């Protein structure tokens, strides 16, 4: 039986690229045009796993996705980082001077703003998905309109790349999480975890939690505050930690359970940025 992977966007999207890299080529895909639909796909059993972008080195963290993972008790089982290559693509035989409109995902357009300053005649239009725009141009044979997407999309939908690597910051990476609906048995190779910490309003409560991580020799690689919706002016801290010794990590979880209001494990997995 072939497993199904839920991806945000369609084939040719960056999510599709990550899914191929992480799982291989033998999987089917559920193409979801929103993250809410992606979450539903694994919750209702339509898909076995999901690939979800969680942050970009230029555009920053995708905050609503942390809330989706937490609210639906999704389990993070892995991560993947890819270098993002943004390219202008259109129907064969056109040049940038022929293009009046460029459509893409808003984050993709944000990453390429500087490039389009040199082409004031081009209107930038926000759309749902990078690859979906490329597919639409190809299927409808839309002249004068271009997409900003990956080279994979250009190849899949037979479009010419009019300008390569147009993103402003060339070291442009996006982090993706690999998700499942149900918590599975912990793997022996874990050395990274994503946690949700809820600390009180008492003076030094956050410092206490961070000291526990330090004392247990955990390396804090990310910290992000998210409002707690039903508690005005209260915040949860989403943190990523890496560790060399899983016993130290287990000790930290035990101590945090006593020292702060709540600790929730969102996932335990293999660190993909280790040297």
C-alpha positions in Angstrom: 0.0 0.0 0.0 1.4 3.4 -1.1 1.5 6.0 1.6 0.1 9.5 0.9 1.9 12.8 1.8 -0.1 16.0 2.3 1.7 19.0 0.8 0.8 22.7 0.7 0.4 23.5 -2.9 0.7 21.3 -5.9 3.4 19.3 -7.6 6.3 21.6 -8.4 5.9 23.5 -5.2 8.7 23.7 -2.6 6.6 21.4 -0.3 6.6 18.9 -3.1 10.3 19.2 -3.4 10.8 18.6 0.3 8.4 15.6 0.3 10.4 14.0 -2.6 13.7 14.6 -0.8 12.5 13.3 2.6 10.3 10.4 1.6 11.6 9.5 -1.9 9.6 9.1 -5.2 7.3 6.2 -4.3 4.6 8.2 -2.5 1.3 9.7 -3.6 0.5 13.3 -2.8 -2.6 15.1 -1.5 -2.3 18.6 -2.9 -3.7 21.2 -0.4 -4.0 24.8 -1.3 -4.1 25.9 2.4 -2.4 24.8 5.6 -5.9 24.2 7.2 -6.7 21.7 4.4 -3.3 20.1 4.9 -4.0 19.5 8.6 -7.4 18.1 7.8 -5.8 15.7 5.4 -3.8 13.9 8.1 -6.5 14.3 10.8 -9.1 12.5 8.7 -6.7 9.8 7.5 -6.6 10.9 3.9 -2.8 11.3 4.2 -0.3 9.4 6.3 2.1 12.3 6.7 2.3 16.0 6.0 5.0 18.5 5.0 4.5 22.0 6.5 6.7 25.1 6.1 7.4 26.7 9.5 9.8 29.5 8.8 12.1 31.2 6.3 15.5 32.7 6.9 14.3 36.0 5.2 10.5 36.2 5.9 10.7 34.7 9.4 8.4 32.4 11.3 5.0 31.3 10.0 3.3 31.8 13.3 -0.2 30.4 12.5 1.4 27.0 11.7 2.7 26.7 15.2 -0.9 27.2 16.4 -2.2 24.6 14.0 0.3 22.0 15.2 -0.5 22.8 18.9 -4.3 23.0 18.5 -4.6 19.7 16.6 -2.0 17.8 18.7 0.1 17.0 15.6 3.3 15.1 16.1 6.6 16.4 14.6 8.7 13.5 13.4 11.3 15.2 11.3 12.5 18.4 9.7 14.0 19.5 6.4 15.8 22.6 5.2 16.0 23.5 1.5 17.7 26.3 -0.3 15.0 28.4 -2.0 15.6 29.3 -5.7 13.1 31.9 -7.0 12.8 32.2 -10.7 10.6 34.1 -13.1 9.0 31.8 -15.6 6.5 32.2 -18.5 5.3 30.7 -21.7 8.1 29.8 -24.3 9.4 32.6 -26.4 8.7 35.6 -24.1 11.1 38.0 -22.4 10.7 40.1 -19.3 9.7 43.1 -21.5 6.7 41.1 -22.6 5.5 40.4 -19.0 2.9 42.7 -17.5 2.0 40.7 -14.4 3.8 38.4 -12.1 1.8 36.2 -9.7 3.1 34.1 -6.8 2.7 33.4 -3.1 3.1 36.6 -1.0 6.2 35.3 0.8 7.8 34.5 -2.5 7.1 38.0 -3.8 8.5 39.5 -0.6 11.7 37.6 -1.1 12.1 39.1 -4.6 11.0 42.7 -4.1 14.4 44.2 -4.9 14.5 42.5 -8.3 11.2 43.8 -9.4 12.1 47.4 -8.6 14.0 47.4 -11.9 10.8 46.4 -13.8 8.2 49.0 -12.8 5.9 48.0 -15.6 5.3 44.6 -14.0 2.4 44.3 -11.6 2.9 42.0 -8.7 -0.1 39.9 -7.7 -0.4 37.7 -4.6 -1.7 34.2 -5.1 -2.1 30.9 -3.2 0.8 28.9 -4.4 4.0 29.3 -6.5 3.6 26.2 -8.6 -0.2 26.6 -9.0 0.4 29.9 -10.9 2.9 28.1 -13.1 0.5 25.4 -13.9 -2.3 27.9 -14.6 -0.1 29.8 -17.1 0.8 26.6 -18.9 -2.7 25.1 -19.1 -4.4 28.4 -20.1 -1.5 29.5 -22.3 -1.5 32.9 -20.6 0.8 35.3 -22.4 2.1 38.4 -20.6 1.9 36.7 -17.2 4.7 35.1 -15.4 5.1 33.1 -12.2 7.8 33.2 -9.5 8.5 29.6 -8.6 11.1 26.8 -8.4 13.0 25.3 -11.3 11.0 22.1 -10.8 7.8 24.0 -11.6 9.2 25.3 -14.8 10.2 21.8 -15.8 6.9 20.2 -14.9 4.8 22.8 -16.7 7.0 23.4 -19.6 7.8 27.1 -19.0 10.8 29.2 -19.9 12.9 30.6 -17.0 13.3 34.3 -17.8 15.4 35.2 -14.8 17.1 32.8 -12.4 17.7 33.1 -8.6 16.0 36.5 -8.3 15.6 36.4 -4.5 17.4 39.2 -2.7 19.3 37.2 -0.1 21.1 34.3 -1.8 21.4 32.3 1.4 17.6 31.9 1.4 16.5 28.8 3.3 13.1 27.5 4.4 12.5 25.1 7.2 9.8 22.4 6.9 8.4 20.1 9.5 7.3 16.5 8.8 4.1 15.8 10.7 1.8 12.9 11.5 -1.5 12.8 13.3 -0.7 10.4 16.1 2.3 10.1 18.4 4.5 7.1 17.5 7.2 5.3 19.5 10.2 7.5 20.1 13.2 6.7 17.9 16.6 6.0 19.4 18.3 8.6 17.2 16.6 11.7 18.4 18.7 14.7 19.3 16.2 17.5 18.9 12.8 18.4 20.3 10.1 21.0 19.8 8.3 22.0 23.0 5.5 24.3 24.1 6.2 26.0 27.4 3.6 27.9 29.4 5.2 30.0 32.2 3.4 32.1 34.8 3.5 35.9 35.2 5.7 35.6 38.2 9.0 37.5 38.1 11.8 35.4 36.6 9.5 32.5 35.5 10.8 32.5 31.9 14.4 32.7 33.1 13.7 29.7 35.4 12.6 27.7 32.4 15.6 28.7 30.3 17.9 27.9 33.2 16.5 24.4 33.4 17.3 23.9 29.7 20.9 25.2 30.3 21.5 23.2 33.5 20.5 20.0 31.7 22.9 20.8 28.8 20.2 21.5 26.2 21.0 23.9 23.4 18.2 26.4 22.7 18.0 26.9 19.0 14.7 28.7 18.7 12.3 30.5 20.9 9.0 32.0 19.7 6.1 33.5 21.7 2.5 32.9 20.7 -0.6 34.4 22.3 -2.8 32.0 24.3 -6.1 32.8 22.6 -8.5 32.3 25.6 -6.1 34.0 28.1 -5.6 37.7 27.1 -2.0 38.9 27.5 -0.8 35.4 28.2 1.8 33.7 26.0 3.1 30.3 25.3 6.8 29.8 24.3 7.5 27.5 21.5 11.1 26.3 21.7 13.4 24.0 19.8 16.3 22.4 21.7 19.1 20.1 20.7 21.0 17.7 22.9 23.8 15.1 22.8 22.4 13.0 25.7 18.7 11.9 25.7 18.9 11.3 29.4 19.6 15.0 30.0 16.7 15.9 27.8 14.3 13.6 29.7 15.6 15.1 33.0 14.8 18.6 31.6 11.3 17.6 30.7 10.8 16.1 34.2 12.0 19.3 35.9 10.1 21.6 33.7 6.9 19.7 34.5 7.4 20.7 38.1 8.8 24.3 37.7 6.4 25.8 35.1 2.7 25.8 34.4 2.8 23.4 31.5 5.2 21.7 29.1 4.0 19.9 26.0 6.2 17.9 23.6 5.3 18.8 20.0 7.9 16.4 18.6 11.2 14.5 19.1 13.3 13.9 16.0 16.7 14.1 14.3 18.4 17.5 14.0 19.0 18.2 10.3 21.3 21.2 10.8 24.0 19.4 12.8 27.5 19.5 11.5 
